[in-house]
Every structure is written in structure tokens, then in C-alpha cells.
Amino acid sequence: MATEVILPKVDMDMSTGTIAVWHVKDGDTVKKGQPLFDIETDKAAMEIESPAEGVIRIGNVPVKAVVPIGTVVALVYGASEEAKPFTGGVAAPAAAAPAVADVAKPAAAQPAAAAPATDANGKVRATPLARRLAKQQGIALAALSGSGPRGRIVSADIATAKAVPAKAPGATALAAGMDGDAVRALYPPGSFSVTPLDGMRRTIAQRLVQSKQTVPHFYLTATCTLDELLAVRERLNAHAPKTADKTPAWKLSVNDFVIKALALALQRVPAANVTFTDEGILQHQVSDVGVAVSVDGGLFTPVVRAAETKSLSQISIEMKTLAAKARSRQLKPADYQGGTTAVSNLGMFGVEQFNAIINPPHATILAVGAGVETFVPVNRQPVLKTQMKVTLSCDHRAVDGAVGAELLKAFRAFVEEPALMMA
């Protein structure tokens, strides 16, 4: 019997995925472990390998289509099997990355089959995966028609049955306010173009709407003086060891100091190093700091694990590696899952102050602005200083105002006296 190739779940909160590119063609002979296609999530692009050796027949799965997890996208037929064309997959290319207006219009429900295919014992024909998915989702197999060989119900049929209710929450979130038709009617025809939402932008939209709607944010802002940090940074960079090609082994950025300072501040104020759950508050022992990295079409937040234990040079080298992996869509789930807080730095764009939206399950996020030279009073005399505004967003369910203030105070102390980071 042919081996199913399914769209796998490569991220724990992933419900759909997008096939970015097929590496094989329908009817090709493939080997077990050979890359078949790239699956694109909001955070990464990963190669999916063939589960078996044989002839592959690719189903109706257009590139860039948004496909439910568990969908059978292809079949691999063994040497002794007839490689029949595979018509399963997802419905028509129209399902691929719809515009916002299209999301707001739920698709019509699929009609139930009058009589599902059964075996000699009268049992509905279905794959083991389809049976397991149907049981988990409370779907009656007898109510479905199978798209597999000889009418067999496959996991794609289960995904189709759940497609409409599964998309409803996201559709509601994305369409909040005016729907797409109403918005477009406000502008003259031909005065705009429409860029369909890809998987990354759709997921970002859904998660940030969910965060603002379900997480009670409050914001605390402080001003940090950077002169000592900038001087230490210059001295450390000047003494960086050279590699074989005579280039510095590392070059510290202000953001590297920010990551380290926030990690140490969470250790000093453990009440802020937490995550809210319905069952209770998770108290974290280490400071795993996520760092927002801008990429084409969105952003990723890779995590520097146990950042309080790492030197500034280690953090610098690790961040450069993570940023490169993010921009090439090569992050693995272990690179971005979890984390206890995050840093979003827009200072390099000249932004002086902003409020960031918390990225669940984090309870805090630190928005970092640009260092700006300004005169400040010192012994009643104006002295030129470089100052940086930072704003801490807190989840009030887990972090109270006083705790957030203590965290920001500790962070500022580390930034203004960077020698404390090396103690």
C-alpha cells in the first residue's frame, strides 16, 4: 500500500503550513530521506524528507497554498505497486493565501457522502492516522467521503472536515473592524494593489491581535545613560582577538549589552522571570531572552538561552548566528520556542521610544530606543550625555507594577555600570 506523505507539524502551536517549493516532480522516483519539499511557517522554512522509496504522485497542493497540518500532500508507491495519480490534497489553487477580505468569508461546508467506502466486514476504510485524527477531533468517519485509493479516508479528509471551524477564530481576528470589501470601497479602483497574506504575516497578525486582546499590558519607561557602556564597548572591541584571516573574532553591539543586562536583571528580580498559565505562574530559573530580528515580510524572535551565564562575546557571536539563520529561514523550533522575555530594538532606525506588544508566553518585552546626545544637569551644570529610553511592557496577570519597576531599575543599573555584568 502506498506510503502517505503528510504536511507535518514542525511547531507546537502550528495548525497550518505552506509548501514553499517542491524539490521533486509528480511521477519522479524518490529515495527514503530525499528532500521532497520545503514547508514554510511563520518562523522558518524546513525541508521535509520522503518517508519511503518509490514513485511519488503529488496531490492537488499548489505552492504557497495554506494547508492544514496532517493533510496528505503526496503518495509514494513501492516497486510492486501501480503508481496511480493522486487527486487528494487541498481544494483548488483559490485556497492559496487569500486576501484579508477573502478570509472573512467562510467556505461552504463539504457535503457528506451518502455511503462511505467500507471493507468486507462493513468497517469504514480509513488510514490509521485518519482514524486517530478523527477520534481526537470528534469527527464521525461515516459522515465523510474518502479521497484515498478505493475511497479510503485519509488525513486530508479529516483536515477538510475541520477546515471551516478551525479557520474561524483567525478569520474573526484578521477581519476585526471593517471587512476587506468595505475597506477597498473607500479607495478609487486602480489606486492600490493587493498583496495576499503569506503564512508568516497571517500568523503574526493573529498572534498580536490575540496578545492585545487577552494580555492586559501596562508600560514602564526609563532613561538610561550610556556613556560608560559605550566606553567599555569600545575598549572591549579594541581588544577582541583576531581570527586566522586577521579579522576580530567578535564585535560587541549595544544590543548585546542590553540582552545581558536584561538577563541579569531577571535573576535579580525573579518575580518578573515568570510566565502566566491558567493553572498557575511558572517561575523560571534561567533567563532565556528572545531577540526580535527583522526579515523580509515580518520578524522572528530567536532565543538566547540562559543569557545570564554567557559572556558578552558569547552573546554577540550567538546572536549573529541566530540572525543569519532567521534571515535565511533556517531556524529550528529549538532556536525560537519558549523564552521568558524579549528585546525589541529599533534604535538603529532612529526611533527614540516605542511600546512593544508582548509575545506570549512571555510576561515582558523590552522596547529599546536610540541613544541620543542631550545635555543633562550635573552639579547644576549642563553636561552632554548619551541617553537611551527603554519601555518595558508587562503582562499584569503575572507581573505587578512594583515588580516591573524593580526589573527596570535593575536593568538600568547594569546598563549604567556595565562592570557589574562581568562580576
C-alpha positions in Angstrom: 0.0 0.0 0.0 1.3 3.5 -0.9 3.0 5.5 1.9 1.4 8.8 2.7 3.4 12.0 2.7 1.7 14.4 5.2 2.2 18.1 5.9 3.9 17.7 9.4 3.6 19.8 12.5 7.0 21.4 12.9 6.0 23.9 15.5 3.9 23.1 18.6 1.3 25.9 18.0 1.1 25.4 14.3 -2.3 24.5 12.7 -1.5 25.2 9.0 1.6 25.4 6.9 2.7 26.5 3.4 4.6 24.5 0.9 7.2 27.0 -0.4 8.7 24.8 -3.1 8.7 21.2 -4.3 12.1 19.6 -4.9 10.6 16.7 -7.0 8.0 16.4 -9.8 4.9 14.2 -10.0 6.0 10.8 -11.1 9.6 11.0 -10.0 11.4 8.1 -8.4 12.5 9.1 -4.9 14.6 7.6 -2.2 13.8 7.4 1.5 15.2 10.5 3.2 15.4 12.5 0.0 14.1 16.1 0.4 10.6 16.4 -1.2 9.5 19.9 -0.4 10.1 22.9 1.9 7.4 23.7 4.5 7.2 27.4 5.4 5.9 28.5 8.8 5.9 32.0 10.3 9.4 31.3 11.7 11.3 29.0 9.4 11.5 27.0 6.2 12.3 23.3 6.7 13.0 20.5 4.3 10.6 17.6 4.5 12.1 14.2 3.5 10.5 11.2 1.8 9.3 8.6 4.3 9.8 5.8 1.7 11.4 4.8 -1.6 9.4 4.6 -4.8 7.4 6.7 -7.3 5.8 9.8 -5.9 2.5 11.1 -7.0 1.8 14.6 -5.8 -1.7 15.7 -5.0 -3.6 18.9 -5.5 -1.3 21.0 -3.3 -0.4 24.3 -5.0 2.8 26.0 -4.0 2.1 28.8 -1.4 -1.3 27.3 -0.5 -2.2 27.4 3.2 -2.6 23.8 4.1 -4.0 22.2 7.3 -1.5 20.2 9.3 -1.9 16.5 8.7 -3.0 16.9 5.1 -1.8 14.1 2.8 0.1 16.0 0.0 1.5 13.0 -1.9 1.7 9.3 -2.0 4.9 7.2 -2.5 4.2 3.9 -4.3 6.6 1.0 -3.8 8.2 -1.1 -6.6 5.4 -3.6 -6.7 2.6 -1.1 -6.7 0.8 0.7 -9.5 1.6 4.4 -9.2 -1.9 5.8 -9.8 -2.4 9.6 -10.0 -3.2 11.1 -6.6 -6.1 13.5 -6.5 -6.1 14.3 -2.8 -4.6 17.3 -1.1 -6.4 20.7 -0.7 -9.1 22.2 -2.8 -8.1 24.2 -5.9 -5.5 26.9 -6.0 -8.1 29.5 -4.9 -7.3 28.4 -1.4 -3.8 29.8 -1.6 -3.0 32.7 0.6 -6.3 34.6 0.3 -6.5 38.4 0.8 -7.9 39.6 4.1 -11.4 40.1 2.6 -11.5 36.5 1.5 -10.6 35.2 5.0 -13.8 36.9 6.4 -16.0 34.8 4.1 -16.2 31.2 5.5 -16.1 28.5 2.9 -19.2 26.4 2.3 -19.3 23.1 4.2 -18.4 20.0 2.3 -21.4 17.7 1.7 -21.3 14.4 3.5 -21.0 11.3 1.5 -24.1 9.2 1.1 -22.2 6.0 1.7 -18.6 5.9 2.7 -16.3 3.1 1.4 -16.2 0.0 3.7 -14.3 -3.2 3.7 -15.6 -6.7 3.6 -16.6 -6.5 7.3 -18.5 -3.3 6.8 -15.8 -1.2 8.6 -15.2 2.3 7.1 -12.0 2.3 5.2 -9.5 4.8 6.7 -5.8 5.1 7.4 -4.6 4.8 11.0 -3.7 8.5 11.0 -7.1 9.5 9.8 -8.7 7.3 12.5 -6.6 8.9 15.2 -7.2 12.5 14.0 -11.0 11.8 13.7 -11.1 10.5 17.2 -9.1 13.5 18.6 -11.4 15.9 16.8 -14.7 14.2 17.4 -15.4 13.6 13.7 -17.6 10.6 12.6 -15.8 8.7 9.8 -19.1 7.5 8.5 -20.0 11.1 7.6 -17.0 11.6 5.3 -16.1 10.5 1.8 -12.6 9.3 1.2 -10.2 10.8 -1.3 -7.6 8.0 -1.0 -7.3 4.9 -3.1 -10.6 3.0 -3.4 -12.4 5.6 -1.4 -10.2 5.2 1.7 -10.5 8.1 4.2 -7.1 9.8 4.6 -5.9 12.5 7.0 -6.6 15.2 4.3 -10.3 14.3 4.5 -10.2 14.9 8.3 -8.4 18.3 7.7 -11.1 19.3 5.2 -13.9 18.4 7.6 -12.3 20.7 10.2 -11.2 23.4 7.9 -14.1 25.8 8.3 -14.3 25.8 12.2 -10.5 25.8 12.5 -10.1 28.9 10.5 -13.0 30.8 12.1 -11.1 32.3 15.1 -8.2 33.6 12.9 -10.7 34.9 10.3 -12.5 36.8 13.0 -9.3 38.2 14.4 -7.9 39.3 11.0 -11.3 40.8 9.9 -11.8 42.8 13.1 -13.2 46.2 12.2 -14.2 46.6 8.6 -14.1 43.7 6.2 -12.0 43.8 3.0 -14.8 44.8 0.7 -15.8 47.8 2.8 -12.2 48.9 3.1 -11.5 48.7 -0.7 -14.7 50.6 -1.4 -13.1 53.6 0.3 -10.4 53.9 -2.4 -10.7 54.5 -6.2 -10.4 51.4 -8.3 -6.8 51.0 -9.6 -5.3 53.2 -6.9 -4.0 50.3 -4.9 -2.7 46.7 -5.3 -3.4 43.7 -3.0 -0.6 41.6 -1.6 -2.1 38.3 -0.3 -1.2 37.4 3.3 1.5 34.7 3.4 1.9 32.3 6.3 4.2 34.5 8.3 2.2 37.7 8.1 -1.1 35.8 8.8 0.4 34.2 11.9 1.9 37.5 13.1 -1.4 39.2 12.7 -3.3 36.5 14.6 -0.9 36.3 17.5 -0.5 40.0 18.0 -4.3 40.5 17.9 -4.6 37.7 20.4 -1.9 39.2 22.6 -3.5 42.6 22.7 -7.0 41.2 23.3 -6.1 38.6 26.0 -3.0 40.0 27.7 -3.5 43.1 30.0 -0.5 45.2 29.0 1.0 48.1 31.1 4.1 50.1 30.3 7.0 51.5 32.2 9.6 53.8 30.7 13.1 54.7 32.0 16.0 56.7 30.6 19.5 55.0 30.8 22.8 56.9 30.4 25.1 55.1 28.0 28.4 56.9 28.3 30.1 54.3 30.4 28.7 51.4 28.4 29.9 52.9 25.1 33.4 53.4 26.5 33.5 49.8 27.8 32.2 48.6 24.5 34.9 50.5 22.6 37.7 49.1 24.8 36.5 45.5 24.6 36.1 45.7 20.8 39.6 47.1 20.5 41.0 44.1 22.4 39.0 41.4 20.6 41.2 38.5 19.5 41.9 38.1 15.8 40.9 35.1 13.7 43.2 33.4 11.1 42.2 36.0 8.5 43.1 38.8 10.9 39.5 39.9 11.5 38.1 40.4 15.0 36.6 37.3 16.5 33.6 39.4 17.7 32.3 42.9 17.7 30.0 43.9 20.6 26.9 45.9 19.9 24.8 47.9 22.3 22.1 45.2 21.9 24.5 42.6 23.2 24.8 44.6 26.4 21.0 45.1 26.5 20.4 41.3 26.3 22.9 40.6 29.1 21.6 43.3 31.3 18.0 42.2 31.0 19.0 38.6 31.7 20.9 39.6 34.8 18.0 41.9 35.9 15.6 38.9 35.7 17.9 37.0 38.0 18.0 39.9 40.5 14.2 40.3 40.3 13.0 36.7 39.9 9.3 37.7 40.4 9.5 39.1 36.9 11.0 36.0 35.4 7.7 34.2 35.0 5.0 33.0 32.6 1.3 33.1 33.2 -0.9 30.0 32.8 -4.5 29.2 33.8 -3.1 26.7 36.3 -0.5 28.9 37.9 2.5 31.1 37.4 5.6 29.4 36.0 8.7 30.6 37.9 11.8 30.2 35.6 15.3 29.5 36.9 17.2 30.8 33.9 16.8 33.9 31.7 16.0 32.9 28.1 15.9 36.1 26.2 14.2 36.3 22.8 15.5 38.9 20.4 13.4 40.3 17.6 15.1 40.0 14.2 13.6 41.8 11.2 13.4 39.8 7.9 11.6 40.4 4.6 7.9 40.2 5.3 8.0 40.0 9.1 10.1 39.2 12.0 11.5 36.2 14.0 12.3 36.0 17.7 15.2 33.6 18.3 16.1 32.9 21.9 19.5 33.3 23.6 19.3 30.5 26.3 20.5 31.2 29.8 21.8 34.5 28.7 22.8 35.4 32.3 25.5 32.7 32.2 27.1 33.8 28.9 29.8 36.4 28.3 29.1 39.4 26.1 31.3 38.0 23.4 29.4 34.7 23.5 26.0 36.5 23.2 27.4 38.6 20.3 28.6 35.5 18.4 25.4 33.6 19.1 23.1 36.5 18.0 24.9 36.9 14.7 24.4 33.1 14.1 20.8 33.2 15.0 20.1 36.4 13.0 21.7 34.8 9.9 19.6 31.6 10.4 16.5 33.7 10.8 17.1 35.7 7.6 17.8 32.5 5.6 14.7 30.8 7.2 16.8 28.1 8.7 15.7 28.4 12.4 14.8 25.2 14.1 12.0 25.1 16.7 14.7 24.8 19.4 16.0 28.2 18.3 12.8 30.1 18.9 10.4 28.2 21.2 9.9 29.3 24.8 11.8 32.1 26.2 11.0 34.2 29.3 11.2 37.7 27.9 12.2 39.5 24.7 14.0 42.5 23.4 12.8 44.7 20.5 15.4 47.3 19.5 14.5 49.9 16.9 17.3 52.3 18.0 19.3 51.6 14.8 16.4 53.1 12.8 16.5 56.3 14.8 13.3 55.5 16.8 13.7 57.1 20.2 10.8 55.5 22.1 8.0 53.0 21.4 5.8 50.4 23.1 6.2 46.7 22.1 3.5 44.0 22.2 4.2 41.1 24.4 4.9 37.8 22.6 3.1 35.0 24.6 4.1 33.0 26.6 6.5 35.8 27.7 5.3 38.1 30.5 7.5 41.0 29.5 9.2 42.6 26.5 11.7 45.5 26.5 11.4 48.1 23.7 14.8 49.8 23.2 15.2 53.2 21.5 18.1 55.1 20.0 21.0 56.6 22.1 20.6 60.4 21.8 23.1 63.0 22.9 21.5 65.5 25.2 22.5 68.0 27.9 21.7 66.9 31.5 22.4 68.8 34.7 25.4 67.6 36.7 26.2 69.7 39.8 23.9 72.3 38.3 25.9 72.5 35.1 24.8 71.2 31.7 26.8 68.1 30.7 26.5 66.3 27.3 25.4 62.7 27.8 24.2 59.9 25.5 20.9 58.6 26.8 18.6 55.8 25.7 14.9 55.4 26.5 13.6 51.9 27.2 10.0 50.8 27.7 9.0 47.6 29.5 5.7 46.1 28.5 4.3 43.8 31.3 1.6 41.2 31.5 -0.3 42.4 34.5 -1.7 38.9 35.2 1.8 37.7 36.1 3.9 40.9 36.8 2.6 43.7 39.0 3.6 47.3 38.7 6.1 47.3 41.5 7.8 44.2 40.2 8.0 45.7 36.7 9.5 48.8 38.2 12.1 46.8 40.2 13.1 44.9 37.0 13.5 48.2 35.1 15.6 49.6 37.9 17.9 46.6 38.0 18.2 46.7 34.2 19.2 50.4 34.3 21.8 49.7 37.0 23.5 47.1 34.8 23.5 49.3 31.7 24.8 52.4 33.5 27.5 50.4 35.3 28.5 47.6 32.8 31.3 46.4 35.0 28.5 44.7 37.1 27.8 42.5 34.2 31.3 41.0 34.4 31.3 40.4 38.2 
